[in-house]
Structures are given as C-alpha cells and as structure tokens.
Amino acid sequence: MSLHRHSFGLVLYRKSVLEDVIGSCVSKGYVFQMEMIVRATRKGYNIAEVPITFVDRVYGSSKLGGSEIVEYLKGLIYLLLTT
C-alpha cells in the first residue's frame, strides 16, 4: 500500500468491496478510514489515491483533540496486531 495519506477528503468504494470489508471493521472515528483501507488491501483490493488540495480552515476549529489522538494510536496498534 503506497498511499501518502489515509485520511484524504473523499473515499469511494465499489459496493461489492464495501459489503465485503465493512463487516470486519471495529473502529470508529478517525481510525475507521485507515482500517477500511488496511482491510481492503489485505483482501487484495486495489487502492488508488487521487491528490486533493486542502485549504486552511477559515471558520471554526479542529475537532481533533487528545482523546482522538489516543484512540487513533490504539486503533493503529490493534490493526498492526490483527491484520
């Protein structure tokens, strides 16, 4: 898997891939995108990346806080140990 980012803005799956992979996912939040990509890749599906350009936030603030970072790291360790 040679993606530059696992949390890019738009992710598309074929219906058959989604139906095959989503049932084995246990993560929520930010880790879910990464888990879907890892599990799809492990099952032999091709993953393609289409670069997008992020624009700096003009209004509001990020929802990413300390608890989300901890959950992300726990999810990453879980994926490393189970896939």
Biopython code that builds the backbone (N, CA, C, O; Angstrom):
import numpy as np
from Bio.PDB.StructureBuilder import StructureBuilder

atoms = [
    (1, "MET", "N", (0.858, -1.165, 0.000)),
    (1, "MET", "CA", (0.000, 0.000, 0.000)),
    (1, "MET", "C", (0.900, 1.223, 0.000)),
    (1, "MET", "O", (1.732, 1.384, 0.893)),
    (2, "SER", "N", (0.741, 2.078, -0.989)),
    (2, "SER", "CA", (1.628, 3.236, -1.096)),
    (2, "SER", "C", (0.841, 4.544, -1.108)),
    (2, "SER", "O", (1.062, 5.405, -1.959)),
    (3, "LEU", "N", (-0.060, 4.680, -0.172)),
    (3, "LEU", "CA", (-0.816, 5.920, -0.072)),
    (3, "LEU", "C", (-0.003, 6.954, 0.688)),
    (3, "LEU", "O", (0.744, 6.618, 1.606)),
    (4, "HIS", "N", (-0.152, 8.195, 0.305)),
    (4, "HIS", "CA", (0.525, 9.265, 1.020)),
    (4, "HIS", "C", (-0.267, 9.696, 2.242)),
    (4, "HIS", "O", (0.303, 10.096, 3.257)),
    (5, "ARG", "N", (-1.586, 9.609, 2.135)),
    (5, "ARG", "CA", (-2.472, 9.972, 3.247)),
    (5, "ARG", "C", (-3.571, 8.919, 3.341)),
    (5, "ARG", "O", (-4.108, 8.484, 2.323)),
    (6, "HIS", "N", (-3.895, 8.521, 4.535)),
    (6, "HIS", "CA", (-5.001, 7.574, 4.693)),
    (6, "HIS", "C", (-6.294, 8.297, 5.048)),
    (6, "HIS", "O", (-7.362, 7.684, 5.073)),
    (7, "SER", "N", (-6.207, 9.574, 5.318)),
    (7, "SER", "CA", (-7.412, 10.310, 5.728)),
    (7, "SER", "C", (-7.727, 11.426, 4.738)),
    (7, "SER", "O", (-8.076, 12.540, 5.129)),
    (8, "PHE", "N", (-7.601, 11.113, 3.461)),
    (8, "PHE", "CA", (-7.916, 12.111, 2.452)),
    (8, "PHE", "C", (-9.403, 12.420, 2.485)),
    (8, "PHE", "O", (-10.182, 11.693, 3.103)),
    (9, "GLY", "N", (-9.793, 13.490, 1.827)),
    (9, "GLY", "CA", (-11.140, 14.010, 1.976)),
    (9, "GLY", "C", (-12.260, 13.154, 1.421)),
    (9, "GLY", "O", (-13.345, 13.143, 2.003)),
    (10, "LEU", "N", (-12.058, 12.447, 0.341)),
    (10, "LEU", "CA", (-13.137, 11.694, -0.287)),
    (10, "LEU", "C", (-12.663, 10.276, -0.555)),
    (10, "LEU", "O", (-11.625, 10.065, -1.183)),
    (11, "VAL", "N", (-13.430, 9.308, -0.074)),
    (11, "VAL", "CA", (-13.087, 7.911, -0.265)),
    (11, "VAL", "C", (-14.263, 7.232, -0.969)),
    (11, "VAL", "O", (-15.404, 7.324, -0.516)),
    (12, "LEU", "N", (-13.978, 6.564, -2.058)),
    (12, "LEU", "CA", (-15.011, 5.844, -2.797)),
    (12, "LEU", "C", (-14.678, 4.362, -2.804)),
    (12, "LEU", "O", (-13.524, 3.975, -2.988)),
    (13, "TYR", "N", (-15.690, 3.540, -2.605)),
    (13, "TYR", "CA", (-15.533, 2.091, -2.654)),
    (13, "TYR", "C", (-16.564, 1.528, -3.620)),
    (13, "TYR", "O", (-17.681, 2.037, -3.710)),
    (14, "ARG", "N", (-16.196, 0.497, -4.327)),
    (14, "ARG", "CA", (-17.207, -0.247, -5.065)),
    (14, "ARG", "C", (-18.122, -0.886, -4.036)),
    (14, "ARG", "O", (-17.688, -1.235, -2.939)),
    (15, "LYS", "N", (-19.378, -1.035, -4.390)),
    (15, "LYS", "CA", (-20.355, -1.599, -3.465)),
    (15, "LYS", "C", (-19.930, -2.981, -2.989)),
    (15, "LYS", "O", (-20.065, -3.301, -1.808)),
    (16, "SER", "N", (-19.421, -3.793, -3.892)),
    (16, "SER", "CA", (-19.008, -5.153, -3.526)),
    (16, "SER", "C", (-17.845, -5.140, -2.534)),
    (16, "SER", "O", (-17.786, -5.981, -1.637)),
    (17, "VAL", "N", (-16.928, -4.198, -2.688)),
    (17, "VAL", "CA", (-15.793, -4.089, -1.762)),
    (17, "VAL", "C", (-16.291, -3.634, -0.397)),
    (17, "VAL", "O", (-15.913, -4.196, 0.631)),
    (18, "LEU", "N", (-17.129, -2.627, -0.396)),
    (18, "LEU", "CA", (-17.682, -2.120, 0.858)),
    (18, "LEU", "C", (-18.420, -3.219, 1.615)),
    (18, "LEU", "O", (-18.235, -3.380, 2.822)),
    (19, "GLU", "N", (-19.250, -3.970, 0.910)),
    (19, "GLU", "CA", (-20.002, -5.048, 1.549)),
    (19, "GLU", "C", (-19.083, -6.132, 2.090)),
    (19, "GLU", "O", (-19.372, -6.731, 3.126)),
    (20, "ASP", "N", (-17.976, -6.390, 1.395)),
    (20, "ASP", "CA", (-17.039, -7.425, 1.809)),
    (20, "ASP", "C", (-16.202, -7.006, 3.016)),
    (20, "ASP", "O", (-15.886, -7.836, 3.868)),
    (21, "VAL", "N", (-15.849, -5.746, 3.091)),
    (21, "VAL", "CA", (-14.873, -5.293, 4.092)),
    (21, "VAL", "C", (-15.514, -4.713, 5.347)),
    (21, "VAL", "O", (-15.016, -4.943, 6.449)),
    (22, "ILE", "N", (-16.582, -3.984, 5.209)),
    (22, "ILE", "CA", (-17.110, -3.208, 6.336)),
    (22, "ILE", "C", (-17.532, -4.075, 7.529)),
    (22, "ILE", "O", (-17.455, -3.624, 8.672)),
    (23, "GLY", "N", (-17.965, -5.278, 7.283)),
    (23, "GLY", "CA", (-18.391, -6.160, 8.368)),
    (23, "GLY", "C", (-17.287, -6.554, 9.327)),
    (23, "GLY", "O", (-17.556, -6.905, 10.475)),
    (24, "SER", "N", (-16.044, -6.501, 8.865)),
    (24, "SER", "CA", (-14.928, -6.876, 9.731)),
    (24, "SER", "C", (-14.309, -5.691, 10.459)),
    (24, "SER", "O", (-13.392, -5.873, 11.260)),
    (25, "CYS", "N", (-14.794, -4.484, 10.195)),
    (25, "CYS", "CA", (-14.244, -3.284, 10.835)),
    (25, "CYS", "C", (-14.842, -3.085, 12.217)),
    (25, "CYS", "O", (-16.038, -3.284, 12.428)),
    (26, "VAL", "N", (-13.992, -2.689, 13.151)),
    (26, "VAL", "CA", (-14.436, -2.453, 14.521)),
    (26, "VAL", "C", (-14.175, -1.024, 14.976)),
    (26, "VAL", "O", (-14.661, -0.612, 16.030)),
    (27, "SER", "N", (-13.424, -0.273, 14.204)),
    (27, "SER", "CA", (-13.018, 1.073, 14.604)),
    (27, "SER", "C", (-14.121, 2.092, 14.373)),
    (27, "SER", "O", (-15.054, 1.873, 13.600)),
    (28, "LYS", "N", (-13.982, 3.208, 15.069)),
    (28, "LYS", "CA", (-14.869, 4.347, 14.904)),
    (28, "LYS", "C", (-14.000, 5.594, 14.771)),
    (28, "LYS", "O", (-12.816, 5.577, 15.107)),
    (29, "GLY", "N", (-14.590, 6.652, 14.287)),
    (29, "GLY", "CA", (-13.872, 7.922, 14.206)),
    (29, "GLY", "C", (-12.776, 7.914, 13.155)),
    (29, "GLY", "O", (-12.917, 7.301, 12.097)),
    (30, "TYR", "N", (-11.691, 8.595, 13.458)),
    (30, "TYR", "CA", (-10.600, 8.777, 12.504)),
    (30, "TYR", "C", (-9.947, 7.459, 12.088)),
    (30, "TYR", "O", (-9.448, 7.343, 10.968)),
    (31, "VAL", "N", (-9.946, 6.485, 12.964)),
    (31, "VAL", "CA", (-9.279, 5.215, 12.678)),
    (31, "VAL", "C", (-10.054, 4.398, 11.642)),
    (31, "VAL", "O", (-9.472, 3.564, 10.947)),
    (32, "PHE", "N", (-11.360, 4.635, 11.538)),
    (32, "PHE", "CA", (-12.189, 3.844, 10.637)),
    (32, "PHE", "C", (-11.683, 3.892, 9.199)),
    (32, "PHE", "O", (-11.612, 2.856, 8.538)),
    (33, "GLN", "N", (-11.329, 5.083, 8.703)),
    (33, "GLN", "CA", (-10.834, 5.199, 7.325)),
    (33, "GLN", "C", (-9.584, 4.357, 7.117)),
    (33, "GLN", "O", (-9.444, 3.662, 6.111)),
    (34, "MET", "N", (-8.683, 4.434, 8.081)),
    (34, "MET", "CA", (-7.449, 3.662, 7.982)),
    (34, "MET", "C", (-7.751, 2.165, 8.009)),
    (34, "MET", "O", (-7.175, 1.403, 7.233)),
    (35, "GLU", "N", (-8.644, 1.742, 8.890)),
    (35, "GLU", "CA", (-8.969, 0.322, 8.979)),
    (35, "GLU", "C", (-9.593, -0.187, 7.684)),
    (35, "GLU", "O", (-9.256, -1.277, 7.223)),
    (36, "MET", "N", (-10.492, 0.587, 7.097)),
    (36, "MET", "CA", (-11.105, 0.176, 5.826)),
    (36, "MET", "C", (-10.032, -0.026, 4.755)),
    (36, "MET", "O", (-10.061, -1.019, 4.028)),
    (37, "ILE", "N", (-9.098, 0.900, 4.656)),
    (37, "ILE", "CA", (-8.040, 0.809, 3.641)),
    (37, "ILE", "C", (-7.145, -0.392, 3.902)),
    (37, "ILE", "O", (-6.809, -1.131, 2.976)),
    (38, "VAL", "N", (-6.756, -0.591, 5.159)),
    (38, "VAL", "CA", (-5.880, -1.721, 5.500)),
    (38, "VAL", "C", (-6.581, -3.047, 5.199)),
    (38, "VAL", "O", (-5.996, -3.934, 4.578)),
    (39, "ARG", "N", (-7.818, -3.179, 5.634)),
    (39, "ARG", "CA", (-8.528, -4.440, 5.426)),
    (39, "ARG", "C", (-8.804, -4.695, 3.946)),
    (39, "ARG", "O", (-8.703, -5.834, 3.492)),
    (40, "ALA", "N", (-9.147, -3.670, 3.197)),
    (40, "ALA", "CA", (-9.381, -3.834, 1.760)),
    (40, "ALA", "C", (-8.085, -4.261, 1.062)),
    (40, "ALA", "O", (-8.104, -5.131, 0.191)),
    (41, "THR", "N", (-6.980, -3.655, 1.440)),
    (41, "THR", "CA", (-5.687, -4.014, 0.846)),
    (41, "THR", "C", (-5.308, -5.444, 1.185)),
    (41, "THR", "O", (-4.835, -6.184, 0.322)),
    (42, "ARG", "N", (-5.512, -5.838, 2.440)),
    (42, "ARG", "CA", (-5.191, -7.206, 2.871)),
    (42, "ARG", "C", (-6.027, -8.243, 2.117)),
    (42, "ARG", "O", (-5.587, -9.379, 1.935)),
    (43, "LYS", "N", (-7.231, -7.857, 1.679)),
    (43, "LYS", "CA", (-8.093, -8.771, 0.924)),
    (43, "LYS", "C", (-7.782, -8.740, -0.566)),
    (43, "LYS", "O", (-8.437, -9.421, -1.355)),
    (44, "GLY", "N", (-6.786, -7.952, -0.951)),
    (44, "GLY", "CA", (-6.356, -7.951, -2.341)),
    (44, "GLY", "C", (-7.001, -6.905, -3.234)),
    (44, "GLY", "O", (-6.789, -6.916, -4.446)),
    (45, "TYR", "N", (-7.782, -6.005, -2.659)),
    (45, "TYR", "CA", (-8.402, -4.955, -3.469)),
    (45, "TYR", "C", (-7.378, -3.869, -3.782)),
    (45, "TYR", "O", (-6.483, -3.601, -2.981)),
    (46, "ASN", "N", (-7.513, -3.259, -4.929)),
    (46, "ASN", "CA", (-6.624, -2.170, -5.331)),
    (46, "ASN", "C", (-7.100, -0.859, -4.720)),
    (46, "ASN", "O", (-8.297, -0.573, -4.677)),
    (47, "ILE", "N", (-6.147, -0.077, -4.252)),
    (47, "ILE", "CA", (-6.430, 1.229, -3.674)),
    (47, "ILE", "C", (-5.730, 2.271, -4.541)),
    (47, "ILE", "O", (-4.541, 2.144, -4.834)),
    (48, "ALA", "N", (-6.458, 3.286, -4.946)),
    (48, "ALA", "CA", (-5.877, 4.366, -5.739)),
    (48, "ALA", "C", (-6.045, 5.676, -4.981)),
    (48, "ALA", "O", (-7.048, 5.891, -4.301)),
    (49, "GLU", "N", (-5.064, 6.533, -5.105)),
    (49, "GLU", "CA", (-5.104, 7.822, -4.436)),
    (49, "GLU", "C", (-5.230, 8.925, -5.482)),
    (49, "GLU", "O", (-4.486, 8.954, -6.463)),
    (50, "VAL", "N", (-6.166, 9.819, -5.263)),
    (50, "VAL", "CA", (-6.324, 10.987, -6.117)),
    (50, "VAL", "C", (-5.976, 12.196, -5.263)),
    (50, "VAL", "O", (-6.698, 12.508, -4.315)),
    (51, "PRO", "N", (-4.891, 12.877, -5.579)),
    (51, "PRO", "CA", (-4.461, 14.012, -4.738)),
    (51, "PRO", "C", (-5.514, 15.124, -4.711)),
    (51, "PRO", "O", (-6.148, 15.431, -5.721)),
    (52, "ILE", "N", (-5.677, 15.704, -3.545)),
    (52, "ILE", "CA", (-6.533, 16.876, -3.404)),
    (52, "ILE", "C", (-5.733, 17.950, -2.686)),
    (52, "ILE", "O", (-4.708, 17.654, -2.072)),
    (53, "THR", "N", (-6.182, 19.171, -2.754)),
    (53, "THR", "CA", (-5.520, 20.280, -2.076)),
    (53, "THR", "C", (-6.393, 20.741, -0.922)),
    (53, "THR", "O", (-7.558, 21.092, -1.111)),
    (54, "PHE", "N", (-5.824, 20.738, 0.265)),
    (54, "PHE", "CA", (-6.544, 21.226, 1.418)),
    (54, "PHE", "C", (-6.359, 22.735, 1.524)),
    (54, "PHE", "O", (-5.272, 23.260, 1.279)),
    (55, "VAL", "N", (-7.413, 23.407, 1.883)),
    (55, "VAL", "CA", (-7.362, 24.848, 2.108)),
    (55, "VAL", "C", (-7.439, 25.073, 3.603)),
    (55, "VAL", "O", (-8.215, 24.418, 4.299)),
    (56, "ASP", "N", (-6.628, 26.010, 4.100)),
    (56, "ASP", "CA", (-6.649, 26.291, 5.531)),
    (56, "ASP", "C", (-8.052, 26.673, 5.991)),
    (56, "ASP", "O", (-8.793, 27.357, 5.285)),
    (57, "ARG", "N", (-8.391, 26.219, 7.175)),
    (57, "ARG", "CA", (-9.692, 26.490, 7.765)),
    (57, "ARG", "C", (-9.883, 28.000, 7.946)),
    (57, "ARG", "O", (-9.002, 28.691, 8.458)),
    (58, "VAL", "N", (-11.032, 28.493, 7.525)),
    (58, "VAL", "CA", (-11.349, 29.911, 7.667)),
    (58, "VAL", "C", (-12.214, 30.129, 8.906)),
    (58, "VAL", "O", (-12.006, 31.088, 9.649)),
    (59, "TYR", "N", (-13.185, 29.240, 9.131)),
    (59, "TYR", "CA", (-14.099, 29.369, 10.264)),
    (59, "TYR", "C", (-14.029, 28.112, 11.122)),
    (59, "TYR", "O", (-13.721, 27.026, 10.630)),
    (60, "GLY", "N", (-14.315, 28.271, 12.395)),
    (60, "GLY", "CA", (-14.369, 27.137, 13.293)),
    (60, "GLY", "C", (-12.994, 26.657, 13.729)),
    (60, "GLY", "O", (-11.976, 27.289, 13.449)),
    (61, "SER", "N", (-12.991, 25.530, 14.417)),
    (61, "SER", "CA", (-11.727, 24.965, 14.896)),
    (61, "SER", "C", (-11.758, 23.454, 14.722)),
    (61, "SER", "O", (-12.815, 22.854, 14.525)),
    (62, "SER", "N", (-10.594, 22.861, 14.797)),
    (62, "SER", "CA", (-10.466, 21.423, 14.609)),
    (62, "SER", "C", (-11.180, 20.663, 15.729)),
    (62, "SER", "O", (-11.201, 21.111, 16.875)),
    (63, "LYS", "N", (-11.759, 19.519, 15.390)),
    (63, "LYS", "CA", (-12.405, 18.658, 16.377)),
    (63, "LYS", "C", (-11.412, 17.630, 16.929)),
    (63, "LYS", "O", (-11.743, 16.865, 17.835)),
    (64, "LEU", "N", (-10.207, 17.617, 16.382)),
    (64, "LEU", "CA", (-9.206, 16.642, 16.794)),
    (64, "LEU", "C", (-8.588, 17.077, 18.118)),
    (64, "LEU", "O", (-7.948, 18.125, 18.199)),
    (65, "GLY", "N", (-8.784, 16.274, 19.142)),
    (65, "GLY", "CA", (-8.243, 16.575, 20.461)),
    (65, "GLY", "C", (-7.420, 15.414, 20.982)),
    (65, "GLY", "O", (-7.172, 14.446, 20.263)),
    (66, "GLY", "N", (-7.007, 15.510, 22.207)),
    (66, "GLY", "CA", (-6.159, 14.494, 22.821)),
    (66, "GLY", "C", (-6.774, 13.113, 22.850)),
    (66, "GLY", "O", (-6.088, 12.122, 22.601)),
    (67, "SER", "N", (-8.062, 13.035, 23.151)),
    (67, "SER", "CA", (-8.703, 11.715, 23.225)),
    (67, "SER", "C", (-8.766, 11.050, 21.854)),
    (67, "SER", "O", (-8.627, 9.831, 21.748)),
    (68, "GLU", "N", (-8.976, 11.850, 20.796)),
    (68, "GLU", "CA", (-9.000, 11.285, 19.438)),
    (68, "GLU", "C", (-7.619, 10.764, 19.044)),
    (68, "GLU", "O", (-7.509, 9.740, 18.370)),
    (69, "ILE", "N", (-6.584, 11.459, 19.457)),
    (69, "ILE", "CA", (-5.213, 11.022, 19.145)),
    (69, "ILE", "C", (-4.911, 9.701, 19.850)),
    (69, "ILE", "O", (-4.310, 8.803, 19.261)),
    (70, "VAL", "N", (-5.327, 9.584, 21.106)),
    (70, "VAL", "CA", (-5.117, 8.339, 21.857)),
    (70, "VAL", "C", (-5.881, 7.196, 21.192)),
    (70, "VAL", "O", (-5.331, 6.109, 21.016)),
    (71, "GLU", "N", (-7.142, 7.429, 20.821)),
    (71, "GLU", "CA", (-7.936, 6.397, 20.156)),
    (71, "GLU", "C", (-7.322, 6.002, 18.816)),
    (71, "GLU", "O", (-7.343, 4.828, 18.446)),
    (72, "TYR", "N", (-6.782, 6.967, 18.094)),
    (72, "TYR", "CA", (-6.127, 6.697, 16.815)),
    (72, "TYR", "C", (-4.923, 5.777, 17.026)),
    (72, "TYR", "O", (-4.749, 4.800, 16.297)),
    (73, "LEU", "N", (-4.105, 6.087, 18.010)),
    (73, "LEU", "CA", (-2.925, 5.257, 18.286)),
    (73, "LEU", "C", (-3.331, 3.852, 18.734)),
    (73, "LEU", "O", (-2.702, 2.874, 18.329)),
    (74, "LYS", "N", (-4.366, 3.739, 19.558)),
    (74, "LYS", "CA", (-4.855, 2.417, 19.966)),
    (74, "LYS", "C", (-5.352, 1.636, 18.753)),
    (74, "LYS", "O", (-5.102, 0.436, 18.637)),
    (75, "GLY", "N", (-6.053, 2.316, 17.854)),
    (75, "GLY", "CA", (-6.535, 1.657, 16.644)),
    (75, "GLY", "C", (-5.403, 1.208, 15.752)),
    (75, "GLY", "O", (-5.464, 0.133, 15.157)),
    (76, "LEU", "N", (-4.368, 2.026, 15.655)),
    (76, "LEU", "CA", (-3.203, 1.672, 14.848)),
    (76, "LEU", "C", (-2.521, 0.427, 15.411)),
    (76, "LEU", "O", (-2.164, -0.478, 14.656)),
    (77, "ILE", "N", (-2.341, 0.375, 16.698)),
    (77, "ILE", "CA", (-1.726, -0.804, 17.334)),
    (77, "ILE", "C", (-2.601, -2.034, 17.118)),
    (77, "ILE", "O", (-2.089, -3.112, 16.815)),
    (78, "TYR", "N", (-3.915, -1.884, 17.270)),
    (78, "TYR", "CA", (-4.840, -3.000, 17.040)),
    (78, "TYR", "C", (-4.695, -3.545, 15.615)),
    (78, "TYR", "O", (-4.630, -4.756, 15.405)),
    (79, "LEU", "N", (-4.647, -2.627, 14.641)),
    (79, "LEU", "CA", (-4.507, -3.065, 13.238)),
    (79, "LEU", "C", (-3.181, -3.782, 13.010)),
    (79, "LEU", "O", (-3.127, -4.789, 12.305)),
    (80, "LEU", "N", (-2.122, -3.265, 13.603)),
    (80, "LEU", "CA", (-0.811, -3.910, 13.442)),
    (80, "LEU", "C", (-0.801, -5.315, 14.013)),
    (80, "LEU", "O", (-0.139, -6.204, 13.478)),
    (81, "LEU", "N", (-1.533, -5.517, 15.101)),
    (81, "LEU", "CA", (-1.540, -6.833, 15.752)),
    (81, "LEU", "C", (-2.538, -7.813, 15.147)),
    (81, "LEU", "O", (-2.390, -9.024, 15.315)),
    (82, "THR", "N", (-3.555, -7.308, 14.444)),
    (82, "THR", "CA", (-4.626, -8.206, 13.995)),
    (82, "THR", "C", (-4.725, -8.380, 12.482)),
    (82, "THR", "O", (-5.507, -9.214, 12.025)),
    (83, "THR", "N", (-3.983, -7.644, 11.708)),
    (83, "THR", "CA", (-4.096, -7.793, 10.249)),
    (83, "THR", "C", (-2.794, -8.266, 9.650)),
    (83, "THR", "O", (-2.703, -8.447, 8.436)),
]
sb = StructureBuilder()
sb.init_structure("model")
sb.init_model(0)
sb.init_chain("A")
sb.init_seg("    ")
for serial, (resi, resn, name, xyz) in enumerate(atoms, 1):
    if name == "N":
        sb.init_residue(resn, " ", resi, " ")
    sb.init_atom(name, np.array(xyz, "f"), 0.0, 1.0, " ", f" {name:<3s}", serial, name[0])
structure = sb.get_structure()
